[in-house]
Amino acid sequence: MSTSHHARVQIESDLNVAESVLKQMLQSREQQLVSSAEVLTADFGFKQAAASADEATIKSALLNQGNRIGADLMALLSLQGDLIASNLDAEVVGFDTADVVERTLNHGGLTRHLYLNGKLYQVILLPVKAPVAIAVAMIGFEINQALANELKALTLQDVSFVSVGVPSITTLPAESLAGVVSHAAKSGEPIALPILVRPQFASRYFPLNDGGRDPITVYLSASVSDAFKNFDLLQLEIIAIAMVACLLALLGSAVMARNLAKPLSRLARTASDIAAGDYRKNVEIESGVTEILELSDAFNSMQIDLAEREARIVHQAHHDPLTNLINRQYIITLLRDALDGAGNDNFAVICLNILDFRVVNDTFGHVVGDQCLQQIGQRLMNLPVSNCLAARLGGDEFLVALNLDCSLERAAEYLLEALSQPYNIHSLEITLRFSMGAALAPKDSTQADELVQKASIALDMARREQLSMAIYEQQLEEEHLTRLRLLADLKTALADNDGQLQMHYQPKIFSSTMQATRFEALIRWIHPQQGFVPPDLFIPFAEQAGLIGAVTDWVVEAVVIQIAQWHQQGFNAQVAINLSAKDLSRPHLLDHINRLLVQNQLPANSLSFEITESEIMRDPEEANQLLLKFRKNGFELAIDDFGTGYSSLSQLKHMPVTELKIDKSFVLQLANLENDKIIVQSTISLAHSFNLKVVAEGVEDEASLALLRSWGCDWIQGFFISKPLPAKEVLPWVNNYSQSIDPTLQRATTQGLKKTGL
């Protein structure tokens, strides 16, 4: 009876430990799913894709996020429960999607274990908000035979996942599963072990889901023979000792029995404590029986191993594996506690982003990039600030939360100073630049998740404006939502090509003959609700959202088609198109341009391209290689906004450009400002010495035109000549202008020169 009792206690202890480890592992996987789902649903590009129902972008985001965490299931569901996109080849079937989506929206999220397409998954569902719910993201890990085998290796107990109507996942022999299911005890109830006939397995079960249409039950099974093995041996020794003791003296046997029962009872209580999750009680038993001492040592070792294993699981669930900083999910929990402890008084949440971190990865490789992230993590953890929390939110974005004992601006300067010091990696000295966005409690919010969201909105503004620091204001959130809507509308306008996007053309005149044969193409967006949207508003949005390539392709195609129509009408013109550095680096852009020219039977000199000076000077060597490809294809190239960047003619003479375009800031008041006259005249002279043509934009009056012509400026552009014209107005303007060339030329060379004293 005693042996059976202790064996049962041992088995219950083993099963309790196995149940605890299994639930910890499932909880750890659940926390990982929650963390990954929140990263996915908070991703700006993913929200935009979900809002615009861009299935290809959604599926790409799902696959990227799924590959990053090793998820087996990635899906996006509509608010009606319909599947929008998933990483599965087949439809996601096997559960009531509408009911699951409704419960997800009602509770702000849902974790379930579901059979989908005949496979068991542990899934997390979170709403995608922008800012209201627009879809539901579902991420899951498959619970399969490999996981069951891993659990058995970890807990040393057999595990089975059983549900009605689907194949079971089990580490048990197939012939044993039915008996285990029929004789298993419910979790928390004692296990019955017959005295005379020992079963092969002792089992207990617990439901994996709380109710539901298709309940899933987990069975944990321990080998009874293994449990009795040591006890059987011990029992034989006890019997032998008892027999000897009986022969020697009845008193000796009584003492021996007591010496065995007491330590075993102590070990049984210890097993119960371990089953309850208490691994801290060291078992110290005084006994002359070697097996009892060995069993006591085994209990102590088991407690140490379980405590260390649980600590590792909890740490991995709460920390980023690369930087060892707190992860996004856990920082929200800690922020809630910190806000309560700080009394919501002068508490700041600061989100940080590394500017142009992609350049570091592209230039030095991801190994160096990862080491930069690790060193950033070390600096954030070692900040000499009390009550400071630091976390990695994902990618190149970090978070710092602290009680302010100085101004927010001073704290930001201190933080930037700590992070901006060079990073020494593999004999490289890398300097990183950061943008920061901050939100304050209680001014902005007293809720942890809202503070993080508002700090992220401020960070987005700082990145757009190239600021080192931005502080949250209510209007930033409104602007954020407006940008999301504008981007969605821009994508629709590009796809539908319904006339919202239009091309205007501003003439350039050749100063020596005053002929207008060149134009600059300028895109215009007439929004159906908001009216005219300035290019300097939506073009930066398109660049940040990765949409600038689609805009450029639309512009190039529209301009080429328009030039072809003019050719058919007998008007030959060259049109300049503005390109960004991102456009130049697109490998297929040049092929696309050449293909359009061939289709429309146009020569290469029908197009020219203007590239902003600051864009080129970010990486002159790479820009030189990209520009050279365009020149080899016969296209003329101009440096736009010359004089506003950090280049010089000595740098640009090595680049395959044909023109310089003097920025209009030097031309608008040319006739009145002596410094501008010196700059423009010297620039024209030096450019000509390098065999470069010169274009002056921003010509607003006759006096400026006269000065530029007298200095030999090749091309003139500005409102004095003409504003940007819709395509249908270009040919009428050219005809009218051609008829007035002589009077205009005479007026510009007489009255204009008189005003300037030349």
C-alpha positions in Angstrom: 0.0 0.0 0.0 2.8 2.4 1.0 4.7 1.6 -2.2 1.6 2.0 -4.3 0.9 5.3 -2.5 4.4 6.7 -3.1 4.4 5.5 -6.7 1.1 7.2 -7.2 2.5 10.4 -5.6 5.6 10.1 -7.8 3.4 9.6 -11.0 1.1 12.5 -10.0 4.2 14.7 -9.3 5.7 13.8 -12.7 2.3 14.4 -14.5 1.9 17.7 -12.6 5.4 18.8 -13.6 4.7 17.7 -17.2 1.4 19.6 -17.2 3.1 22.7 -15.8 5.9 22.5 -18.5 3.4 21.9 -21.3 1.2 24.8 -20.2 4.3 27.0 -19.9 5.5 26.1 -23.4 2.0 26.7 -24.9 1.9 30.0 -23.0 5.4 31.0 -24.2 4.3 30.2 -27.8 1.1 32.2 -27.2 3.1 35.2 -26.0 5.4 34.9 -29.0 2.3 34.8 -31.2 0.9 37.9 -29.4 4.1 39.8 -29.8 4.4 38.9 -33.5 0.8 39.7 -34.2 1.1 43.1 -32.5 4.3 43.9 -34.6 2.4 42.9 -37.7 -0.8 44.8 -36.9 1.2 47.9 -35.9 3.3 47.9 -39.1 2.5 51.0 -41.1 2.9 49.3 -44.5 0.7 46.3 -43.4 -2.1 48.6 -42.2 -2.0 50.5 -45.4 -2.1 47.3 -47.4 -5.0 46.0 -45.3 -6.9 49.3 -45.7 -6.5 49.2 -49.5 -7.2 45.4 -49.7 -3.9 45.0 -51.6 -3.8 41.2 -51.5 -0.2 40.9 -53.0 1.2 43.3 -50.4 -0.8 41.7 -47.6 0.4 38.2 -48.5 4.0 39.4 -48.8 3.8 41.0 -45.3 2.3 37.8 -43.9 5.0 35.7 -45.4 7.8 37.9 -44.2 6.5 38.1 -40.7 5.7 34.4 -40.7 9.2 33.5 -41.9 10.7 35.8 -39.2 9.1 33.9 -36.3 8.7 30.5 -38.0 4.9 30.7 -37.9 3.0 27.9 -39.7 -0.2 29.9 -40.3 -0.5 33.5 -41.4 -3.8 34.8 -42.5 -5.9 38.0 -42.7 -9.7 37.9 -42.3 -12.2 40.5 -43.1 -14.6 41.8 -40.5 -17.2 39.4 -41.9 -15.0 36.4 -41.4 -14.0 36.1 -45.1 -10.4 35.1 -45.9 -8.5 38.0 -47.5 -5.0 36.3 -47.7 -3.1 33.5 -46.2 0.2 31.6 -46.5 -1.7 28.3 -47.0 -2.1 26.9 -50.5 -5.7 25.8 -49.6 -8.6 27.7 -48.1 -8.6 28.1 -44.3 -11.5 25.8 -43.3 -12.5 23.9 -40.3 -14.0 26.6 -37.9 -16.7 29.2 -37.8 -14.6 32.3 -39.0 -17.5 34.7 -38.5 -17.9 33.7 -34.8 -14.2 33.9 -34.2 -13.9 37.3 -35.8 -16.8 38.6 -33.7 -15.3 37.3 -30.5 -11.9 38.8 -31.5 -13.4 42.3 -32.1 -15.5 42.1 -28.9 -12.5 41.2 -26.7 -9.7 43.0 -28.5 -8.0 39.7 -29.4 -8.5 36.0 -29.1 -6.3 32.9 -28.5 -7.6 29.5 -29.5 -6.5 26.0 -30.5 -8.2 25.1 -33.8 -8.3 22.3 -36.3 -7.8 24.0 -39.7 -7.6 21.9 -42.9 -7.2 18.8 -40.7 -4.3 20.2 -38.7 -4.2 21.4 -35.1 -2.9 25.0 -34.6 -2.4 27.3 -31.7 -3.5 30.7 -33.0 -3.7 34.3 -32.0 -6.2 36.7 -33.6 -5.8 40.5 -33.3 -7.7 43.3 -35.0 -5.9 45.5 -37.5 -6.7 49.1 -36.5 -6.2 52.3 -38.5 -7.4 53.5 -36.0 -10.7 51.5 -36.1 -10.7 47.8 -36.8 -10.5 47.1 -40.6 -9.5 43.4 -40.6 -8.4 40.6 -38.3 -4.9 39.1 -38.4 -4.4 35.4 -37.5 -1.0 33.9 -36.7 -0.5 30.3 -35.6 2.0 27.6 -34.8 1.1 24.0 -35.8 0.8 21.5 -33.0 2.1 18.3 -34.7 3.9 15.1 -34.0 7.3 16.9 -33.9 6.0 19.1 -31.0 4.6 16.1 -29.2 8.0 14.3 -29.5 9.7 17.4 -28.2 7.4 17.6 -25.2 8.0 14.0 -24.4 11.8 14.6 -24.6 11.4 17.6 -22.3 9.0 16.1 -19.7 9.8 12.4 -20.1 6.1 11.8 -20.2 3.9 10.8 -23.2 1.5 13.4 -24.5 -1.6 13.1 -26.7 -3.8 15.7 -28.4 -7.3 14.1 -29.0 -10.4 15.5 -30.6 -13.5 13.9 -32.1 -13.4 13.2 -35.8 -9.7 14.0 -36.5 -6.5 11.9 -36.2 -4.9 12.1 -32.8 -1.4 13.5 -32.2 0.3 11.2 -29.7 3.7 9.7 -28.6 1.9 6.6 -27.3 1.7 3.3 -29.2 -1.5 3.3 -31.3 -2.9 0.3 -29.3 -2.5 2.1 -26.0 -4.3 5.3 -26.8 -7.8 4.0 -26.4 -7.1 2.6 -22.9 -5.4 5.8 -21.8 -8.4 7.9 -23.0 -10.9 5.7 -21.2 -9.1 5.5 -17.8 -7.5 8.9 -17.6 -8.1 11.1 -14.5 -9.2 14.7 -14.8 -6.5 17.3 -14.1 -6.3 18.0 -10.3 -8.0 14.7 -9.4 -6.0 11.8 -7.8 -4.9 8.9 -10.0 -6.2 5.5 -9.2 -3.6 2.6 -9.3 -5.0 -0.9 -8.8 -3.1 -2.9 -6.2 -3.1 -6.3 -7.9 -3.0 -5.5 -11.6 -0.9 -2.6 -12.7 -1.9 -0.7 -15.9 0.6 0.1 -18.5 0.1 3.8 -18.2 -1.4 6.2 -15.6 -2.8 9.3 -17.3 -4.6 12.5 -16.6 -6.3 15.0 -19.0 -7.3 18.6 -19.3 -9.1 20.5 -22.0 -7.0 22.6 -24.4 -9.8 25.0 -25.1 -12.6 26.3 -22.8 -15.6 24.7 -24.4 -16.2 25.3 -28.1 -17.8 23.3 -30.9 -14.8 21.0 -31.3 -13.2 20.4 -27.9 -9.6 19.4 -27.9 -8.2 17.3 -25.0 -4.6 16.8 -23.9 -3.7 13.5 -22.2 -0.4 13.2 -20.3 0.7 9.6 -19.6 3.4 8.2 -17.3 4.7 4.7 -17.5 3.6 2.8 -14.3 6.4 0.3 -14.6 9.0 3.0 -14.6 7.4 4.6 -11.6 7.5 1.3 -9.7 10.9 0.3 -10.8 12.9 2.0 -8.0 10.2 1.3 -5.5 10.1 -2.4 -6.4 13.9 -2.5 -5.9 13.5 -0.6 -2.7 10.7 -2.8 -1.6 12.8 -5.9 -2.0 15.5 -4.3 0.1 13.0 -3.4 2.7 11.6 -6.9 2.7 15.1 -8.3 3.1 15.9 -5.9 5.9 12.6 -6.6 7.5 13.2 -10.4 7.4 16.6 -9.9 8.9 15.2 -7.5 11.5 12.4 -10.0 12.3 15.0 -12.6 12.9 17.0 -10.3 15.1 14.3 -8.5 16.9 10.8 -7.2 16.5 12.0 -3.8 17.8 14.6 -3.4 15.1 12.0 -4.0 12.3 9.7 -1.3 13.8 12.5 1.2 14.0 13.5 0.4 10.4 10.0 0.8 9.1 9.7 4.2 10.8 13.0 5.3 9.3 11.7 4.5 5.8 8.2 5.9 6.2 9.2 9.3 7.5 11.6 10.2 4.6 9.2 8.9 2.0 6.3 10.9 3.5 8.6 14.0 3.4 9.4 13.3 -0.2 5.7 12.9 -1.0 5.0 16.3 0.5 7.9 17.8 -1.5 6.5 16.2 -4.7 3.2 17.9 -4.0 5.0 21.3 -3.5 6.8 20.8 -6.8 3.5 20.0 -8.5 2.1 23.3 -7.2 5.1 25.2 -8.7 7.2 25.6 -5.6 10.8 24.7 -6.6 12.6 26.5 -3.7 12.4 24.0 -0.8 15.6 22.1 -0.5 15.0 18.5 0.7 17.3 17.6 3.6 16.6 14.0 4.9 18.7 12.2 7.4 18.6 8.5 6.6 20.9 5.6 6.6 19.3 4.2 3.5 21.3 5.0 0.4 18.3 4.9 -2.0 16.4 7.4 0.2 19.3 9.8 0.1 19.7 9.3 -3.7 16.0 9.9 -4.1 16.3 13.1 -2.0 19.2 14.3 -4.1 17.2 13.5 -7.2 14.3 15.7 -5.9 16.7 18.6 -5.3 18.3 18.3 -8.8 14.8 18.1 -10.4 13.7 21.3 -8.6 16.8 23.1 -9.8 16.4 22.0 -13.4 12.7 22.9 -13.4 13.3 26.3 -11.9 16.1 27.1 -14.5 14.0 25.8 -17.4 11.0 27.9 -16.3 13.2 31.0 -15.9 14.6 30.5 -19.4 11.1 30.1 -20.9 9.9 33.3 -19.1 13.0 35.3 -20.2 12.6 34.2 -23.8 9.0 35.2 -23.8 9.7 38.7 -22.4 13.0 39.7 -24.2 14.2 40.3 -27.7 16.7 37.5 -28.6 19.1 39.8 -30.5 19.6 42.7 -28.1 18.3 41.1 -24.9 16.1 44.2 -24.4 12.5 43.9 -23.3 10.2 43.1 -26.2 7.1 45.0 -27.4 4.6 42.8 -25.6 6.3 42.8 -22.2 7.1 46.5 -22.2 3.4 47.3 -22.3 2.9 45.3 -19.1 5.9 47.0 -17.4 4.7 50.4 -18.5 1.3 49.8 -16.9 3.0 49.0 -13.6 5.4 52.0 -14.0 2.6 54.4 -14.7 0.7 53.2 -11.6 3.9 53.5 -9.5 4.8 56.9 -10.9 1.4 58.2 -10.2 1.2 59.3 -13.9 3.3 62.3 -13.0 5.9 63.6 -15.6 6.4 60.3 -17.2 7.7 60.1 -20.8 7.7 57.4 -23.5 10.2 58.0 -26.2 10.3 55.9 -29.5 13.6 56.0 -31.4 14.3 55.0 -35.0 17.7 54.7 -36.7 17.7 56.9 -39.8 18.9 55.2 -43.0 19.8 51.9 -41.2 19.1 50.1 -44.4 22.3 51.8 -45.8 24.3 50.2 -43.0 22.9 46.7 -43.8 23.4 47.2 -47.6 26.9 48.6 -47.2 28.4 46.4 -44.4 26.1 43.4 -44.3 23.5 42.2 -41.8 26.1 40.8 -39.4 27.5 44.3 -38.8 23.9 45.7 -38.7 23.0 43.2 -36.0 26.1 44.1 -34.0 25.1 47.8 -34.2 21.7 46.8 -32.8 23.3 44.8 -30.0 25.5 47.8 -29.0 22.5 50.1 -29.1 20.8 47.7 -26.7 23.8 47.7 -24.4 23.9 51.5 -24.3 20.2 51.7 -23.5 20.5 49.1 -20.7 23.5 51.0 -19.2 21.9 54.4 -19.2 22.7 56.0 -15.8 19.0 56.8 -15.2 16.9 55.4 -12.4 13.6 53.8 -13.1 14.3 53.6 -16.8 12.8 51.0 -19.1 14.3 50.2 -22.5 12.8 47.9 -25.2 13.2 46.9 -28.8 9.9 47.3 -30.6 11.2 45.6 -33.8 13.5 46.2 -36.7 15.4 49.4 -36.1 12.9 50.9 -33.6 13.4 51.2 -29.9 11.6 52.5 -26.9 12.8 54.3 -23.7 10.4 55.1 -20.8 11.4 57.1 -17.8 10.3 59.5 -15.0 11.6 62.9 -16.0 13.7 64.8 -13.5 14.5 67.5 -16.1 12.9 68.8 -19.3 11.9 66.4 -22.0 14.2 68.3 -24.4 17.2 67.9 -22.1 16.4 64.2 -21.6 16.2 63.7 -25.4 19.6 65.5 -25.9 21.2 63.3 -23.3 19.7 60.2 -25.0 20.9 61.2 -28.4 24.3 62.0 -27.1 24.6 58.5 -25.7 23.5 56.8 -28.9 25.2 59.0 -31.4 28.7 58.1 -30.3 30.5 56.0 -33.0 30.0 52.2 -33.0 33.3 50.3 -33.4 32.7 47.0 -35.1 35.4 44.9 -36.9 37.7 47.9 -37.2 34.9 50.0 -38.6 33.7 53.2 -37.0 30.1 53.6 -37.8 28.1 56.7 -36.9 24.3 56.4 -36.7 21.7 59.1 -36.8 18.4 58.8 -34.8 14.9 60.4 -34.8 12.8 60.4 -31.7 9.1 60.8 -30.9 7.8 61.4 -27.4 4.5 61.2 -25.6 3.9 62.4 -22.0 1.7 61.1 -19.2 -0.7 62.3 -18.0 -0.9 65.0 -20.7 -1.3 62.7 -23.7 -2.6 59.6 -22.0 -2.4 57.5 -18.8 -2.7 54.2 -20.7 0.5 52.4 -21.6 -0.5 51.2 -25.1 -1.9 54.6 -26.0 1.3 56.3 -25.0 3.4 54.0 -27.1 1.1 54.5 -30.1 1.2 58.3 -29.7 5.0 58.3 -29.3 5.1 56.3 -32.6 3.0 58.9 -34.3 5.4 61.6 -33.2 8.3 59.5 -34.3 6.7 59.2 -37.8 6.5 63.0 -38.0 10.2 63.4 -36.9 11.3 61.0 -39.6 9.3 62.8 -42.3 10.6 66.2 -41.3 14.1 64.9 -40.7 13.9 66.1 -37.1 15.9 64.7 -34.2 12.9 65.1 -31.9 9.1 65.5 -32.2 6.6 65.7 -29.3 3.1 64.3 -29.7 0.3 66.7 -30.4 -3.3 65.9 -31.2 -3.0 67.3 -34.7 -0.2 64.8 -35.5 -2.7 61.9 -35.1 -5.1 63.6 -37.4 -2.4 64.2 -39.9 -1.3 60.6 -39.6 -4.8 59.4 -40.5 -5.0 61.9 -43.3 -1.7 60.5 -44.7 -3.0 57.0 -44.6 -6.1 58.0 -46.5 -4.1 60.0 -49.0 -1.8 57.1 -49.7 -4.7 54.8 -50.2 -6.3 57.3 -52.5 -3.0 57.8 -54.4 -2.7 54.0 -54.9 -6.2 53.9 -56.2 -5.6 56.9 -58.5 -2.5 55.2 -60.0 -4.3 51.9 -60.5 -7.6 53.3 -62.0 -5.9 56.1 -64.0 -9.2 57.9 -63.9 -7.9 61.4 -64.5 -7.1 62.5 -61.0 -3.4 62.5 -61.9 -2.4 64.9 -64.6 0.8 66.1 -66.2 1.5 69.8 -66.7 4.4 71.1 -68.7 6.4 74.3 -68.0 8.3 75.7 -71.0 12.1 76.4 -71.2 13.3 78.9 -73.7 16.7 78.8 -75.4 18.1 82.2 -74.5 19.9 83.0 -77.7 16.9 82.4 -80.0 14.0 82.6 -77.4 12.6 79.4 -78.9 10.5 77.1 -76.7 11.3 73.4 -77.5 11.9 72.1 -74.1 9.6 71.5 -71.2 9.7 70.2 -67.6 7.0 67.6 -66.7 5.3 68.3 -63.4 2.7 66.0 -61.9 -0.6 67.4 -60.5 -3.2 65.5 -58.4 -6.8 66.8 -58.4 -8.4 64.8 -55.6 -12.2 64.3 -56.0 -12.9 65.5 -52.4 -9.9 67.5 -51.4 -9.2 69.2 -54.7 -5.6 70.1 -55.6 -3.0 68.2 -53.5 0.4 69.8 -53.8 3.2 67.5 -55.1 5.5 68.5 -52.2 2.8 66.9 -49.9 2.1 63.6 -51.6 5.5 62.9 -53.2 7.3 62.5 -49.8 4.4 60.3 -48.6 4.9 58.1 -51.7 8.6 57.8 -51.0 8.2 56.8 -47.4 5.5 54.2 -48.3 7.6 52.7 -51.1 5.1 54.0 -53.7 7.4 56.4 -55.5 8.4 53.7 -58.1 4.7 53.4 -59.2 4.4 57.2 -59.4 7.5 57.5 -61.6 6.4 54.7 -63.9 3.0 56.5 -64.3 4.7 59.8 -65.1 7.2 58.3 -67.6 4.4 56.5 -69.5 2.1 59.6 -69.5 4.9 61.9 -70.7 6.1 59.5 -73.5 2.5 59.1 -74.8 2.1 62.9 -74.8 5.4 63.4 -76.7 4.3 60.9 -79.2 1.0 62.7 -79.7 2.9 66.0 -80.3 5.1 64.3 -82.8 2.0 63.2 -84.7 0.9 66.9 -84.7 4.2 68.0 -86.1 5.7 69.4 -82.8 9.0 68.0 -81.7 9.9 68.7 -78.0 12.2 67.4 -75.3 10.6 66.9 -71.9 12.5 66.7 -68.6 11.3 64.3 -65.9 12.4 64.5 -62.3 13.9 61.3 -60.7 14.8 60.5 -57.2 17.8 58.5 -56.0 15.4 55.6 -55.3 14.2 55.8 -58.9 17.8 55.6 -60.2 18.6 52.5 -58.1 15.6 50.6 -59.5 17.1 48.0 -61.8 14.3 47.8 -64.3 13.4 51.5 -64.7 15.8 52.1 -67.6 14.5 49.1 -69.5 10.9 50.3 -68.9 11.8 53.8 -70.3 13.5 52.3 -73.4 10.6 49.9 -74.0 8.1 52.8 -74.0 10.2 54.9 -76.4 10.4 51.9 -78.8 6.7 51.3 -78.6 5.9 54.9 -79.4 8.7 55.3 -82.0 10.5 58.1 -80.2 14.3 58.8 -80.0 16.1 58.9 -76.7 16.6 62.7 -77.0 12.8 63.1 -76.5 13.4 62.7 -72.8 15.8 64.2 -70.4 16.1 63.7 -66.6 16.6 66.0 -63.7 18.1 64.7 -60.4 18.2 66.8 -57.2 21.7 67.8 -56.2 21.2 66.6 -52.5 20.0 63.2 -53.7 23.2 62.7 -55.8 25.6 63.8 -53.0 24.4 61.2 -50.6 26.6 58.7 -52.4 28.4 60.4 -55.3 30.2 57.2 -56.4 27.0 55.1 -56.6 25.1 58.0 -58.3 27.9 58.3 -60.9 27.5 54.6 -61.9 23.7 54.9 -62.1 23.8 58.2 -64.2 26.4 56.7 -66.5 23.9 54.0 -67.5 21.4 56.7 -68.5 24.0 58.6 -70.5 25.1 55.5 -72.4 21.4 55.2 -73.5 21.5 58.7 -75.0 19.6 60.6 -72.3 20.6 64.1 -71.3 20.9 64.6 -67.5 20.6 67.7 -65.4 21.5 68.4 -61.8 18.4 70.0 -60.3 18.4 72.7 -57.5 22.1 73.3 -57.9 23.6 75.4 -55.1 21.4 74.1 -52.3 23.4 71.0 -51.5 27.1 70.3 -50.6 28.6 69.6 -53.9 30.9 71.7 -56.0 31.7 71.8 -59.7 34.9 70.0 -59.1 32.9 67.0 -57.8 30.3 67.2 -60.5 32.7 67.4 -63.4 33.4 63.7 -63.0 29.7 62.9 -63.3 28.1 62.2 -66.7 25.7 65.1 -66.5 25.0 67.6 -69.3 23.3 70.5 -67.5 23.2 72.4 -64.2 19.9 73.8 -63.1 20.4 76.8 -60.8 18.0 76.7 -58.0 15.2 79.4 -58.1 16.2 80.7 -54.7 19.1 82.4 -56.4 17.1 83.7 -59.3 13.8 85.0 -57.9 15.4 88.4 -56.8 18.4 88.3 -59.1 17.9 91.8 -60.3 17.9 93.2 -56.8 20.5 91.2 -54.8 24.2 91.6 -55.6 25.2 88.3 -53.9 22.8 86.4 -56.0 24.2 88.0 -59.2 27.7 87.0 -58.2 26.7 83.4 -57.4 24.7 82.9 -60.6 27.2 84.6 -62.9 30.1 82.7 -61.5 28.2 79.4 -61.7 27.3 80.0 -65.3 30.9 80.8 -66.2 32.4 77.8 -64.4 29.7 75.4 -65.7 30.6 76.5 -69.3 34.2 75.9 -68.6 33.3 72.3 -67.8 31.2 72.1 -71.1 27.9 72.0 -69.1 24.8 73.8 -70.2 23.0 75.9 -67.6 19.3 76.2 -66.9 17.9 79.0 -64.7 14.5 78.4 -63.1 12.4 80.9 -61.2 12.7 83.8 -63.7 10.0 86.2 -62.7 10.8 89.5 -64.5 12.3 91.1 -67.6 15.4 92.4 -65.7 16.4 88.9 -64.5 15.8 87.5 -68.1 18.1 90.2 -69.5 20.9 89.5 -67.0 20.8 85.8 -67.6 20.9 86.3 -71.4 23.8 88.7 -71.0 25.8 86.2 -68.9 25.2 83.4 -71.5 22.7 81.3 -69.6 21.6 78.6 -72.0 18.0 78.0 -71.0 15.4 80.1 -69.1 12.4 78.8 -67.1 9.9 80.7 -64.9 6.6 82.3 -64.6 7.8 85.3 -66.7 7.9 82.9 -69.6 4.9 80.7 -68.6 3.4 78.8 -65.7 3.1 75.0 -66.0 0.5 74.2 -68.7 -2.0 71.3 -69.1 -1.0 69.2 -72.1 -4.0 70.6 -74.2 -2.7 74.2 -73.7 0.9 73.6 -74.8 0.6 73.8 -78.6 -1.7 76.9 -78.5 0.8 78.6 -76.2 3.7 77.6 -78.4 2.0 79.1 -81.5 1.1 82.4 -79.7 4.6 82.6 -78.2 6.4 82.0 -81.5 4.5 84.9 -83.1 5.6 87.2 -80.3 9.3 86.2 -80.1 10.7 89.3 -81.8 8.8 91.9 -79.7 9.6 89.9 -76.5 13.2 89.6 -77.5 13.5 93.3 -78.2 11.7 94.3 -75.0 13.9 92.0 -72.9 17.1 93.3 -74.4 16.3 97.0 -74.1 14.0 97.7 -71.2 15.5 94.9 -69.1 19.1 96.0 -69.6 18.2 99.6 -68.8 16.7 98.5 -65.5 19.9 96.7 -64.5 22.2 99.5 -65.7 23.9 97.3 -68.4 
